[in-house]
């Protein structure tokens, strides 16, 4: 409570100080800090807490481990199940409800959705070595982005702007027999920028049978058609394999023992992904006051997954468009109006077969159940969003009022391909179903004040998250779950973004309260002696928290140091269940699973005039509960990472050589937890006795190191 009082007092003081400050921080004054300029722009546009990771932050460690950069943002937590895959992103405590993939956070790449019409995002095929900007919009952002209670992530691959032709070769190698080779060619002219990149990554992994092998091919072209129109073309093909060692027991985790899970080892478990994505984006300045950006896109992800309990094959083609108009105009001499409106339409046509292992034949571990106990579905899912946001600014006071709303509609159509007469047993239940959810409306209102170098924002926003097609049907009863409702969230957010000390010091502070109703939870039941799971709306969740991001940059024109840059990010969360019941037990008042009360990241970077640089990072993760009853607590841990390098330009060559070490304090840590109703997971043919929970995917418990060399030649 003292923290909340302190932050409210701080915000009030900021108002008072800023009102006496006459200096206006304009574009020229903050041009030297590109990240801050972009971050302020996004904060102002979205009128809620937003942060940006630039290429500098993304390269403070190795960009293959995206959790080590994205996870430093206050309010963001990134888990993973394999060496460099299986990411699960949580924003403001939302998104960790699933065992696999991402749900509840909308994601984009260069303006087109990575999230499919089912509301699910798989990041396995994204080449993170090319990502040089990530925008994080925290909390419900359904007004602009459709479904997603947690918020939105926007990944960007920015084109090279240095005119001429260049060739780059990057090499990284180190612990776990890791090797990365990336070759890139760029050609930039007055009217175009073309990039082609091939990236190969392989590693034996830090866990038994945790092999990783990835090949990413990427093309990005930007073309200026005329002074008013540009076109961007993105195309990528990726194939990857990630070994899945499986989760281990709590006792082994705390003892630092990781032999993997025998149930996964018996089946040589792993995930194979082959994907192709393409997007064409057209930017058109139609009039001086009106512009449009339209993306058309197509992507198909083919996957083969072997886990402890099932063997699954899927094809998930997704296509559609997103169009966004922006109109600026003046109203008299004192008012400025900005109207942003558009639409997004997604179609996903998936084909999924799932075969369950018997788990009873040790001589044939891949033996599956009879066909009528498995599934083979074809999906035709859609998601539509139409949105409009209007901002009116009274310029003499630098005061803006923002109001927006979106109309969102989605539905599922599933065909059971095993329900053809004669394919399986005569009494087989057809599991085909069709379901359209009621339209969801997501409003957003904000009051925003510019006070010198400070932006202050009070906003109210709503968001929603619909059940996926798989959760909208109860396999145990053979019926669609017609009583299932979409989750809804309502959030108040008081935020401030500002600069001090001639723009050297920047801060962002946010105090928020988010209420999530009709929370979706997986439950267990028994009908006619058959155990099965289903999803239900179990109650409410109240998320209250404080997030703080502080940064400082000091540049030196002479002397040993050229630049010193510390940062500090911190989140304090008080997330509780409210009127939350499952299995007849009331968990109201308990802490939300998987969310730490405190999380912090501290960095200190040095750059010298001679070319040497040193990046230091300290991350802290507080203890968490994994079950609704808060009886199972997983201990806190910290990580210390460092990167030492040397950059130099010699003629037409640019060199960057470095060494880096992670988990330098050799802390026992985890990268993924099974949570909620998934807690106490146990596979019958693992090495663990029946009843021993296996919920933890551990990270490397000892320090590990990499070295690399990046060379660029400019023709």
C-alpha positions as CSV (number, residue, x, y, z in Angstrom):
1,X,0.0,0.0,0.0
2,X,2.9,2.4,0.8
3,X,4.2,1.8,-2.8
4,X,0.8,2.9,-4.2
5,X,0.7,6.0,-2.1
6,X,4.3,6.9,-3.1
7,X,3.6,6.6,-6.8
8,X,0.4,8.6,-6.7
9,X,2.3,11.3,-4.8
10,X,5.1,11.1,-7.4
11,X,2.6,11.6,-10.3
12,X,1.1,14.6,-8.5
13,X,4.5,16.1,-8.0
14,X,5.3,15.5,-11.7
15,X,2.2,17.6,-12.6
16,X,3.3,20.4,-10.4
17,X,6.9,20.4,-11.5
18,X,6.0,20.2,-15.2
19,X,3.6,23.1,-15.0
20,X,6.4,25.4,-14.0
21,X,8.7,24.1,-16.8
22,X,8.6,26.3,-19.9
23,X,10.9,24.2,-22.1
24,X,9.2,22.1,-24.7
25,X,10.8,18.9,-25.7
26,X,10.4,18.7,-29.4
27,X,11.6,16.2,-32.0
28,X,15.0,17.9,-32.6
29,X,15.9,17.8,-28.9
30,X,15.3,14.0,-28.5
31,X,16.5,13.0,-31.9
32,X,19.6,11.5,-30.4
33,X,17.5,9.0,-28.5
34,X,15.5,7.2,-31.2
35,X,14.0,4.6,-28.9
36,X,12.6,7.3,-26.5
37,X,11.2,9.3,-29.4
38,X,9.4,6.2,-30.8
39,X,8.3,5.1,-27.3
40,X,6.7,8.5,-26.6
41,X,5.0,8.4,-29.9
42,X,3.4,5.0,-29.2
43,X,2.5,5.9,-25.7
44,X,0.7,9.0,-27.0
45,X,-1.0,7.1,-29.8
46,X,-2.3,4.2,-27.8
47,X,-3.1,6.3,-24.7
48,X,-2.1,3.5,-22.4
49,X,1.2,2.1,-21.1
50,X,3.4,1.1,-24.1
51,X,7.1,0.3,-24.2
52,X,9.6,-0.3,-27.1
53,X,12.6,-2.6,-27.4
54,X,15.0,-1.2,-30.0
55,X,17.8,-3.1,-31.8
56,X,20.1,-2.0,-29.0
57,X,18.1,-3.7,-26.3
58,X,17.5,-6.8,-28.4
59,X,21.3,-7.2,-29.0
60,X,22.4,-6.8,-25.4
61,X,22.5,-10.6,-25.2
62,X,22.0,-13.2,-27.9
63,X,18.8,-12.5,-29.8
64,X,18.2,-16.3,-30.2
65,X,16.9,-16.3,-26.6
66,X,14.2,-13.7,-27.0
67,X,13.1,-14.2,-23.4
68,X,16.3,-12.5,-22.2
69,X,15.4,-9.2,-23.9
70,X,11.6,-9.2,-24.1
71,X,11.5,-10.6,-20.5
72,X,13.3,-7.5,-19.1
73,X,10.3,-5.2,-19.9
74,X,8.3,-4.4,-16.8
75,X,5.0,-6.3,-17.0
76,X,6.2,-8.9,-19.5
77,X,7.2,-12.5,-18.7
78,X,8.4,-15.0,-21.4
79,X,8.5,-18.7,-20.8
80,X,9.7,-21.4,-23.1
81,X,9.5,-25.2,-23.3
82,X,12.5,-26.0,-25.5
83,X,16.0,-24.6,-26.2
84,X,14.8,-21.7,-28.4
85,X,11.1,-22.5,-28.9
86,X,7.8,-23.1,-27.3
87,X,7.5,-19.5,-26.1
88,X,4.6,-18.4,-24.0
89,X,4.3,-14.6,-23.4
90,X,2.5,-13.2,-20.5
91,X,1.6,-9.5,-20.3
92,X,0.3,-8.0,-17.1
93,X,-0.4,-11.5,-15.7
94,X,-2.4,-12.7,-18.7
95,X,-1.5,-15.4,-21.2
96,X,-0.1,-18.3,-19.0
97,X,-3.4,-20.3,-19.0
98,X,-2.2,-22.6,-21.8
99,X,0.2,-25.6,-21.7
100,X,1.4,-24.7,-25.2
101,X,1.6,-21.6,-27.5
102,X,0.3,-18.1,-26.8
103,X,-3.3,-17.2,-26.1
104,X,-4.7,-13.8,-24.9
105,X,-1.9,-11.6,-26.3
106,X,-2.3,-10.4,-30.0
107,X,0.9,-10.4,-32.0
108,X,2.0,-8.8,-35.3
109,X,5.0,-8.8,-37.6
110,X,5.6,-5.8,-39.8
111,X,1.9,-4.9,-39.5
112,X,0.3,-8.3,-40.3
113,X,-1.1,-10.7,-37.6
114,X,0.9,-13.6,-36.4
115,X,-2.1,-14.6,-34.3
116,X,-4.5,-16.9,-36.2
117,X,-8.3,-16.7,-36.3
118,X,-8.5,-19.0,-33.3
119,X,-6.7,-16.5,-31.1
120,X,-3.5,-18.6,-30.9
121,X,0.0,-17.5,-31.8
122,X,2.9,-19.8,-32.5
123,X,6.3,-18.1,-32.6
124,X,8.4,-21.2,-33.7
125,X,9.0,-19.9,-37.3
126,X,10.0,-16.4,-36.4
127,X,13.7,-15.5,-37.0
128,X,14.4,-13.5,-33.9
129,X,17.9,-12.7,-35.2
130,X,16.3,-10.3,-37.7
131,X,13.9,-8.6,-35.2
132,X,15.1,-5.1,-34.5
133,X,12.1,-3.5,-32.8
134,X,9.3,-4.8,-30.5
135,X,6.4,-2.7,-29.4
136,X,4.6,-3.8,-26.2
137,X,1.1,-2.4,-25.6
138,X,0.1,-3.5,-22.0
139,X,-3.4,-4.5,-21.0
140,X,-6.6,-4.7,-23.1
141,X,-5.9,-3.3,-26.6
142,X,-8.9,-4.8,-28.3
143,X,-10.1,-1.4,-29.6
144,X,-7.3,-1.4,-32.2
145,X,-6.2,-5.1,-32.3
146,X,-9.2,-7.3,-31.7
147,X,-9.0,-10.2,-29.2
148,X,-6.4,-10.2,-26.5
149,X,-6.9,-9.3,-22.8
150,X,-3.2,-9.1,-22.1
151,X,-2.4,-6.6,-24.8
152,X,-0.5,-6.7,-28.1
153,X,3.1,-7.3,-29.3
154,X,4.3,-5.9,-32.6
155,X,7.5,-7.3,-34.0
156,X,9.4,-5.4,-36.7
157,X,12.1,-6.2,-39.2
158,X,13.3,-2.8,-40.2
159,X,15.0,-2.4,-43.6
160,X,18.6,-1.2,-43.9
161,X,18.7,2.6,-44.7
162,X,22.4,2.9,-45.6
163,X,22.6,3.4,-49.3
164,X,24.7,0.9,-51.3
165,X,25.3,-2.8,-51.3
166,X,26.5,-4.8,-48.3
167,X,27.2,-8.3,-47.3
168,X,27.1,-9.5,-43.7
169,X,28.3,-12.8,-42.2
170,X,27.6,-13.6,-38.5
171,X,29.0,-16.5,-36.5
172,X,28.2,-17.5,-33.0
173,X,29.3,-20.7,-31.1
174,X,29.5,-21.8,-27.6
175,X,28.0,-24.0,-24.8
176,X,25.9,-27.0,-25.6
177,X,27.6,-27.3,-29.0
178,X,25.7,-24.3,-30.2
179,X,26.5,-22.9,-33.7
180,X,24.8,-20.1,-35.6
181,X,25.7,-19.0,-39.1
182,X,23.8,-16.1,-40.7
183,X,24.4,-14.6,-44.1
184,X,22.7,-11.4,-45.2
185,X,22.8,-9.3,-48.4
186,X,21.4,-5.7,-48.6
187,X,21.0,-3.4,-51.5
188,X,19.7,0.1,-50.9
189,X,19.0,2.8,-53.5
190,X,17.1,6.1,-53.4
191,X,13.8,4.3,-54.1
192,X,14.2,0.8,-52.8
193,X,15.7,-1.4,-50.1
194,X,16.1,-5.1,-50.5
195,X,17.3,-7.6,-47.9
196,X,17.9,-11.4,-48.2
197,X,18.9,-13.4,-45.2
198,X,19.7,-17.0,-44.4
199,X,20.0,-18.1,-40.8
200,X,21.1,-21.5,-39.5
201,X,21.0,-22.4,-35.8
202,X,21.9,-25.7,-34.2
203,X,22.5,-26.8,-30.6
204,X,22.4,-30.0,-28.6
205,X,20.6,-28.0,-26.0
206,X,21.1,-27.6,-22.2
207,X,18.7,-30.5,-21.5
208,X,18.9,-34.2,-22.4
209,X,17.5,-34.7,-25.9
210,X,17.0,-31.0,-26.2
211,X,18.4,-30.7,-29.7
212,X,17.6,-27.7,-31.8
213,X,18.0,-27.2,-35.6
214,X,16.6,-24.2,-37.4
215,X,16.9,-22.9,-40.9
216,X,15.2,-19.5,-41.8
217,X,15.1,-17.9,-45.2
218,X,13.8,-14.3,-45.3
219,X,13.3,-11.7,-48.0
220,X,12.2,-8.1,-47.3
221,X,11.8,-5.4,-49.9
222,X,10.7,-1.8,-49.7
223,X,9.9,0.0,-52.9
224,X,9.0,3.6,-53.4
225,X,6.4,3.7,-56.3
226,X,6.1,7.5,-56.3
227,X,6.3,10.3,-53.7
228,X,2.9,9.2,-52.2
229,X,3.1,5.4,-52.3
230,X,5.4,2.7,-51.0
231,X,5.1,-1.1,-51.0
232,X,6.7,-3.5,-48.7
233,X,7.0,-7.2,-49.5
234,X,7.9,-9.8,-46.9
235,X,8.4,-13.5,-47.6
236,X,9.9,-16.2,-45.4
237,X,10.3,-19.9,-45.3
238,X,11.4,-21.7,-42.2
239,X,11.9,-25.3,-41.1
240,X,12.9,-26.3,-37.6
241,X,13.1,-29.1,-35.1
242,X,13.0,-28.8,-31.3
243,X,13.6,-31.8,-29.1
244,X,11.2,-31.8,-26.1
245,X,12.8,-33.4,-23.0
246,X,9.6,-32.9,-21.0
247,X,9.1,-31.6,-17.5
248,X,10.5,-33.0,-14.3
249,X,9.6,-33.3,-10.6
250,X,9.9,-30.5,-8.0
251,X,12.4,-32.7,-6.0
252,X,14.7,-33.1,-9.0
253,X,14.4,-29.5,-9.9
254,X,15.6,-28.3,-6.4
255,X,18.3,-30.9,-6.4
256,X,19.7,-29.7,-9.7
257,X,19.0,-33.1,-11.3
258,X,17.7,-33.0,-14.9
259,X,17.5,-36.3,-16.7
260,X,14.5,-35.2,-18.7
261,X,11.2,-37.1,-18.7
262,X,11.3,-40.8,-19.6
263,X,7.8,-40.7,-21.1
264,X,9.1,-38.1,-23.6
265,X,12.3,-40.0,-24.2
266,X,10.5,-43.3,-25.0
267,X,8.8,-41.6,-27.9
268,X,11.8,-39.4,-29.0
269,X,9.5,-36.4,-28.5
270,X,10.0,-33.3,-30.5
271,X,8.3,-30.6,-32.6
272,X,8.9,-30.2,-36.4
273,X,7.7,-27.0,-38.0
274,X,7.7,-26.0,-41.7
275,X,6.2,-22.7,-42.5
276,X,5.8,-20.2,-45.3
277,X,4.6,-16.6,-44.8
278,X,4.1,-13.7,-47.2
279,X,2.8,-10.2,-46.7
280,X,2.4,-7.3,-49.1
281,X,1.9,-3.9,-47.5
282,X,0.9,-0.7,-49.3
283,X,1.3,2.7,-47.7
284,X,-0.5,5.5,-49.5
285,X,-0.6,9.2,-48.7
286,X,-3.9,9.8,-50.4
287,X,-4.2,13.4,-49.3
288,X,-2.0,15.7,-47.1
289,X,-4.4,14.9,-44.2
290,X,-5.4,11.3,-45.1
291,X,-3.2,8.2,-45.4
292,X,-3.7,4.5,-45.5
293,X,-1.7,1.4,-44.8
294,X,-3.1,-2.0,-46.0
295,X,-1.6,-5.4,-45.5
296,X,-2.7,-8.6,-47.3
297,X,-1.0,-11.7,-46.0
298,X,-0.9,-15.5,-46.1
299,X,0.8,-18.0,-43.9
300,X,0.8,-21.7,-43.5
301,X,2.4,-23.6,-40.5
302,X,2.8,-27.3,-40.8
303,X,3.7,-29.1,-37.6
304,X,4.5,-32.6,-36.4
305,X,4.4,-33.0,-32.7
306,X,5.4,-36.0,-30.6
307,X,4.7,-35.5,-26.9
308,X,4.4,-37.9,-23.9
309,X,0.7,-38.5,-24.5
310,X,-0.1,-37.8,-28.2
311,X,1.2,-37.7,-31.8
312,X,-0.2,-34.7,-33.7
313,X,0.0,-33.5,-37.3
314,X,-1.5,-30.2,-38.4
315,X,-1.6,-27.7,-41.3
316,X,-2.8,-24.2,-40.4
317,X,-3.1,-21.8,-43.3
318,X,-4.2,-18.4,-42.3
319,X,-4.9,-15.4,-44.6
320,X,-6.7,-12.1,-44.6
321,X,-6.1,-8.4,-44.6
322,X,-5.7,-5.4,-42.3
323,X,-6.3,-1.8,-43.3
324,X,-5.7,1.3,-41.3
325,X,-6.7,4.9,-42.2
326,X,-5.4,8.0,-40.4
327,X,-7.0,11.4,-41.0
328,X,-5.7,14.6,-39.5
329,X,-7.6,17.9,-39.6
330,X,-7.8,21.2,-37.8
331,X,-11.0,22.5,-36.1
332,X,-10.6,26.3,-35.9
333,X,-7.3,27.7,-34.7
334,X,-7.0,25.8,-31.4
335,X,-8.2,22.3,-32.0
336,X,-6.6,19.4,-33.8
337,X,-8.5,16.2,-34.6
338,X,-7.0,12.8,-35.5
339,X,-9.2,10.0,-36.6
340,X,-7.9,6.4,-37.0
341,X,-10.2,3.7,-38.4
342,X,-9.9,0.4,-40.2
343,X,-10.7,-3.3,-40.2
344,X,-9.0,-6.6,-39.9
345,X,-10.2,-10.0,-41.2
346,X,-8.7,-13.3,-40.5
347,X,-9.5,-16.8,-41.9
348,X,-7.8,-20.0,-40.6
349,X,-8.5,-23.3,-42.4
350,X,-6.8,-25.9,-40.3
351,X,-6.4,-29.7,-40.7
352,X,-5.5,-31.5,-37.4
353,X,-5.0,-35.1,-36.6
354,X,-4.3,-36.2,-33.0
355,X,-3.5,-39.8,-31.9
356,X,-3.3,-40.7,-28.2
357,X,-0.7,-43.1,-27.0
358,X,-1.9,-46.1,-24.9
359,X,1.1,-45.7,-22.5
360,X,0.6,-49.4,-21.5
361,X,2.9,-51.2,-23.9
362,X,6.6,-50.7,-22.9
363,X,7.8,-52.7,-25.9
364,X,5.9,-50.4,-28.3
365,X,5.9,-46.9,-26.7
366,X,4.4,-45.4,-29.9
367,X,1.3,-47.6,-29.8
368,X,-1.8,-45.5,-30.1
369,X,-5.4,-46.1,-29.1
370,X,-8.1,-47.4,-31.6
371,X,-9.1,-44.9,-34.3
372,X,-12.4,-44.0,-32.6
373,X,-10.5,-42.8,-29.5
374,X,-8.5,-40.3,-31.6
375,X,-9.5,-37.2,-33.7
376,X,-9.1,-35.9,-37.2
377,X,-10.7,-32.4,-37.7
378,X,-10.9,-29.8,-40.4
379,X,-11.5,-26.2,-39.2
380,X,-12.8,-23.1,-40.9
381,X,-12.5,-20.3,-38.4
382,X,-12.9,-16.5,-38.9
383,X,-12.3,-13.4,-36.9
384,X,-13.4,-9.9,-37.9
385,X,-12.6,-6.6,-36.3
386,X,-13.8,-3.1,-37.3
387,X,-12.4,-0.2,-35.3
388,X,-12.4,3.6,-35.0
389,X,-10.4,5.9,-32.5
390,X,-10.8,9.6,-32.5
391,X,-8.5,12.1,-30.7
392,X,-9.3,15.8,-30.2
393,X,-6.5,18.0,-28.9
394,X,-6.9,21.5,-27.5
395,X,-3.5,22.8,-28.4
396,X,-3.2,25.8,-26.0
397,X,-3.4,23.4,-23.1
398,X,-1.8,20.4,-24.8
399,X,-4.8,18.4,-23.6
400,X,-6.2,15.5,-25.6
401,X,-9.4,13.5,-25.2
402,X,-9.5,10.1,-26.9
403,X,-12.5,7.9,-27.6
404,X,-12.6,4.6,-29.6
405,X,-14.5,1.5,-30.0
406,X,-14.3,-1.8,-32.0
407,X,-16.8,-4.3,-33.2
408,X,-15.5,-7.9,-33.1
409,X,-17.1,-11.1,-34.4
410,X,-15.6,-14.6,-34.6
411,X,-16.8,-18.1,-35.2
412,X,-15.8,-21.7,-35.6
413,X,-16.8,-24.4,-38.0
414,X,-15.3,-27.8,-37.4
415,X,-15.9,-31.0,-39.5
416,X,-15.1,-34.4,-38.0
417,X,-13.4,-36.3,-40.7
418,X,-13.8,-39.6,-38.8
419,X,-17.5,-39.3,-38.8
420,X,-17.9,-40.8,-42.3
421,X,-20.0,-44.0,-42.0
422,X,-17.7,-47.0,-42.0
423,X,-14.5,-45.3,-41.0
424,X,-14.7,-46.1,-37.3
425,X,-17.2,-47.9,-35.1
426,X,-20.9,-47.5,-35.7
427,X,-21.6,-45.9,-32.4
428,X,-18.9,-43.2,-32.9
429,X,-20.1,-39.7,-31.9
430,X,-19.7,-37.1,-34.6
431,X,-17.7,-34.2,-33.1
432,X,-18.5,-31.7,-35.8
433,X,-19.8,-28.4,-34.6
434,X,-20.4,-24.8,-35.6
435,X,-20.3,-21.9,-33.1
436,X,-20.6,-18.1,-33.6
437,X,-19.9,-16.0,-30.5
438,X,-22.0,-12.9,-29.9
439,X,-20.3,-9.7,-31.1
440,X,-17.9,-8.1,-28.7
441,X,-17.6,-4.3,-28.4
442,X,-14.3,-3.0,-27.0
443,X,-14.3,0.7,-26.0
444,X,-11.3,2.8,-25.0
445,X,-11.3,6.3,-23.5
446,X,-8.4,8.4,-22.4
447,X,-7.5,11.9,-21.1
448,X,-3.9,12.9,-22.0
449,X,-1.9,15.9,-20.9
450,X,1.4,17.1,-22.2
451,X,3.4,19.1,-19.7
452,X,6.8,20.1,-21.0
453,X,8.8,16.9,-21.2
454,X,6.1,14.8,-19.5
455,X,3.1,12.9,-20.9
456,X,0.4,12.0,-18.4
457,X,-2.4,9.6,-19.3
458,X,-5.6,8.3,-17.6
459,X,-7.3,5.7,-19.6
460,X,-10.1,3.2,-19.5
461,X,-10.1,0.2,-21.9
462,X,-11.9,-3.1,-22.4
463,X,-10.8,-6.3,-24.0
464,X,-12.0,-9.8,-24.6
465,X,-10.6,-13.2,-25.2
466,X,-12.7,-15.9,-26.8
467,X,-12.4,-19.7,-26.2
468,X,-10.5,-21.4,-28.9
469,X,-12.3,-23.8,-31.3
470,X,-10.8,-26.8,-29.4
471,X,-12.0,-25.5,-26.0
472,X,-15.5,-24.7,-27.3
473,X,-16.4,-28.4,-27.6
474,X,-16.6,-31.0,-24.9
475,X,-15.2,-34.2,-26.2
476,X,-16.5,-36.2,-23.2
477,X,-20.1,-35.4,-24.0
478,X,-19.8,-35.0,-27.7
479,X,-21.5,-31.6,-27.6
480,X,-20.6,-28.0,-28.2
481,X,-20.2,-26.0,-25.1
482,X,-22.9,-23.5,-25.7
483,X,-22.7,-22.0,-22.2
484,X,-19.1,-20.9,-22.7
485,X,-18.7,-17.2,-22.7
486,X,-15.8,-15.0,-23.8
487,X,-13.6,-13.5,-21.1
488,X,-13.9,-9.8,-20.7
489,X,-11.5,-7.3,-19.0
490,X,-11.9,-3.8,-17.9
491,X,-8.8,-1.8,-17.0
492,X,-8.1,1.6,-15.5
493,X,-4.5,2.8,-16.2
494,X,-2.8,5.9,-14.8
495,X,0.5,6.3,-16.5
496,X,3.3,8.9,-17.0
497,X,6.1,9.1,-19.4
498,X,8.7,11.8,-19.0
499,X,12.3,13.1,-19.4
500,X,14.6,14.9,-17.1
501,X,18.1,16.2,-17.1
502,X,18.1,17.6,-20.7
503,X,16.4,14.3,-21.9
504,X,19.2,12.1,-20.4
505,X,16.9,10.5,-17.9
506,X,13.6,8.9,-19.0
507,X,10.9,7.2,-16.9
508,X,7.6,5.5,-17.4
509,X,5.3,4.8,-14.4
510,X,2.0,3.0,-14.5
511,X,-0.6,2.2,-11.8
512,X,-3.4,0.0,-13.1
513,X,-6.4,-2.1,-12.0
514,X,-7.8,-4.7,-14.4
515,X,-10.9,-6.8,-13.7
516,X,-11.3,-10.0,-15.7
517,X,-14.7,-11.6,-15.7
518,X,-15.9,-15.0,-16.9
519,X,-12.4,-16.4,-16.5
520,X,-11.9,-19.5,-18.6
521,X,-10.5,-22.5,-16.8
522,X,-9.9,-26.2,-17.8
523,X,-11.8,-28.6,-15.5
524,X,-11.9,-32.4,-15.1
525,X,-15.0,-34.6,-15.1
526,X,-16.2,-38.2,-15.4
527,X,-19.2,-39.4,-17.5
528,X,-20.1,-43.0,-17.8
529,X,-16.8,-44.0,-16.3
530,X,-14.8,-41.9,-18.8
531,X,-12.5,-39.2,-17.6
532,X,-12.3,-36.1,-19.7
533,X,-11.6,-32.4,-19.5
534,X,-13.6,-29.4,-20.5
535,X,-13.5,-25.6,-20.2
536,X,-15.9,-23.4,-18.2
537,X,-16.3,-19.9,-16.9
538,X,-15.2,-20.1,-13.3
539,X,-15.3,-16.6,-12.0
540,X,-13.3,-13.4,-11.9
541,X,-9.8,-12.2,-11.5
542,X,-8.6,-8.8,-10.1
543,X,-5.2,-7.7,-11.3
544,X,-3.7,-4.6,-9.6
545,X,-0.2,-3.5,-10.1
546,X,2.6,-1.0,-10.4
547,X,5.1,-0.9,-13.3
548,X,8.2,1.3,-13.5
549,X,10.8,1.7,-16.2
550,X,13.8,4.0,-15.6
551,X,16.6,4.8,-18.0
552,X,19.6,7.1,-18.2
553,X,22.2,7.9,-20.9
554,X,25.4,9.9,-20.4
555,X,27.5,10.6,-23.5
556,X,31.2,11.7,-23.3
557,X,32.9,13.6,-26.1
558,X,36.3,12.7,-24.8
559,X,38.0,10.4,-22.3
560,X,37.9,6.6,-21.9
561,X,34.1,6.2,-21.9
562,X,32.0,7.2,-24.8
563,X,28.6,6.2,-23.3
564,X,27.3,4.9,-19.9
565,X,23.7,3.6,-19.9
566,X,22.0,2.1,-16.8
567,X,18.4,1.1,-16.6
568,X,16.0,-0.3,-14.0
569,X,12.6,-2.0,-14.7
570,X,10.3,-3.1,-11.9
571,X,6.8,-4.6,-11.5
572,X,4.8,-5.1,-8.3
573,X,1.6,-7.2,-8.7
574,X,-1.3,-7.9,-6.4
575,X,-3.3,-10.3,-8.5
576,X,-6.1,-12.2,-6.8
577,X,-9.0,-14.5,-7.7
578,X,-12.5,-13.2,-7.0
579,X,-15.6,-15.3,-6.9
580,X,-13.5,-18.0,-8.5
581,X,-14.7,-21.6,-8.0
582,X,-13.7,-24.9,-9.6
583,X,-14.7,-28.4,-8.6
584,X,-16.9,-27.0,-5.8
585,X,-13.9,-25.3,-4.1
586,X,-13.9,-21.5,-3.7
587,X,-10.4,-20.0,-4.4
588,X,-11.5,-16.4,-3.9
589,X,-8.7,-14.2,-2.4
590,X,-5.9,-16.5,-3.4
591,X,-3.0,-15.3,-5.6
592,X,-3.2,-15.9,-9.3
593,X,-1.0,-18.8,-10.4
594,X,2.3,-18.2,-12.1
595,X,2.6,-14.5,-11.4
596,X,5.3,-13.1,-9.1
597,X,4.6,-10.3,-6.7
598,X,7.9,-8.7,-7.6
599,X,9.9,-8.8,-10.7
600,X,12.9,-6.6,-11.5
601,X,15.6,-6.1,-14.2
602,X,18.7,-4.0,-13.7
603,X,21.3,-3.2,-16.4
604,X,24.5,-1.2,-16.6
605,X,26.2,-0.8,-20.0
606,X,29.6,0.8,-20.9
607,X,30.9,1.9,-24.3
608,X,34.4,3.2,-24.9
609,X,35.8,5.5,-27.6
610,X,38.3,2.7,-28.5
611,X,35.4,0.4,-29.5
612,X,35.1,-1.9,-26.4
613,X,31.6,-2.3,-24.8
614,X,30.3,-4.2,-21.8
615,X,26.6,-5.0,-21.1
616,X,25.6,-6.2,-17.6
617,X,22.1,-7.5,-16.7
618,X,20.6,-8.7,-13.4
619,X,17.1,-10.2,-13.5
620,X,15.0,-11.2,-10.5
621,X,11.9,-13.5,-10.5
622,X,10.0,-13.7,-7.2
623,X,8.3,-16.9,-5.9
624,X,5.1,-18.0,-7.6
625,X,2.3,-20.4,-6.8
626,X,1.3,-23.0,-9.4
627,X,-2.0,-24.2,-8.0
628,X,-5.3,-22.4,-7.4
629,X,-5.1,-23.3,-3.7
630,X,-1.7,-21.6,-3.3
631,X,-0.3,-24.7,-1.6
632,X,2.5,-25.3,-4.1
633,X,5.1,-22.5,-4.1
634,X,8.1,-22.4,-6.5
635,X,11.1,-20.4,-5.1
636,X,12.4,-17.2,-6.4
637,X,15.6,-17.0,-8.4
638,X,17.9,-14.5,-10.2
639,X,20.1,-14.4,-13.3
640,X,23.2,-12.5,-14.0
641,X,24.2,-12.1,-17.7
642,X,27.1,-10.2,-19.3
643,X,28.4,-9.4,-22.8
644,X,31.9,-8.0,-23.6
645,X,32.6,-7.0,-27.1
646,X,34.7,-4.9,-29.5
647,X,33.4,-2.9,-32.5
648,X,35.6,-1.4,-35.1
649,X,35.3,-0.1,-38.7
650,X,38.3,-0.7,-41.0
651,X,37.9,0.7,-44.5
652,X,34.8,-0.9,-45.9
653,X,34.6,-3.5,-43.2
654,X,32.6,-3.4,-39.9
655,X,33.6,-5.8,-37.2
656,X,31.9,-6.8,-34.0
657,X,33.5,-9.5,-31.9
658,X,32.1,-10.5,-28.5
659,X,31.9,-13.1,-25.7
660,X,28.9,-13.5,-23.4
661,X,28.0,-15.4,-20.3
662,X,24.6,-16.2,-18.9
663,X,23.5,-17.3,-15.5
664,X,26.9,-16.4,-14.2
665,X,25.8,-17.0,-10.6
666,X,24.8,-20.6,-11.5
667,X,21.3,-20.3,-10.2
668,X,18.7,-23.2,-10.4
669,X,15.9,-21.7,-12.5
670,X,13.0,-22.7,-14.6
671,X,11.8,-21.7,-18.1
672,X,8.2,-23.1,-18.0
673,X,5.7,-24.1,-15.4
674,X,2.4,-26.1,-15.7
675,X,-0.2,-24.0,-13.9
676,X,-3.7,-24.0,-12.5
677,X,-5.6,-27.2,-13.4
678,X,-2.6,-28.4,-15.3
679,X,-0.5,-28.5,-12.1
680,X,0.5,-32.0,-10.7
681,X,0.8,-33.2,-14.3
682,X,2.0,-36.8,-14.4
683,X,2.8,-39.2,-17.3
684,X,2.1,-42.9,-16.5
685,X,5.3,-44.2,-18.2
686,X,7.8,-41.7,-16.9
687,X,10.5,-42.6,-14.4
688,X,8.5,-41.0,-11.6
689,X,6.2,-43.0,-9.3
690,X,2.4,-42.4,-9.8
691,X,1.3,-39.3,-8.0
692,X,4.6,-37.5,-8.3
693,X,3.9,-34.2,-10.1
694,X,6.1,-33.2,-13.0
695,X,5.4,-29.6,-13.7
696,X,8.7,-27.9,-14.2
697,X,10.9,-27.3,-17.3
698,X,14.3,-26.3,-15.9
699,X,16.7,-23.9,-17.4
700,X,20.5,-24.2,-17.4
701,X,21.6,-24.5,-13.8
702,X,25.2,-23.6,-14.5
703,X,26.9,-20.7,-16.2
704,X,27.1,-21.0,-20.0
705,X,29.0,-19.0,-22.6
706,X,29.0,-18.0,-26.2
707,X,31.4,-16.1,-28.5
708,X,30.7,-14.5,-31.9
709,X,32.0,-12.5,-34.7
710,X,29.9,-10.3,-37.0
711,X,31.5,-9.0,-40.2
712,X,29.9,-6.6,-42.7
713,X,31.4,-5.5,-46.0
714,X,30.1,-2.4,-47.8
715,X,30.8,-2.5,-51.5
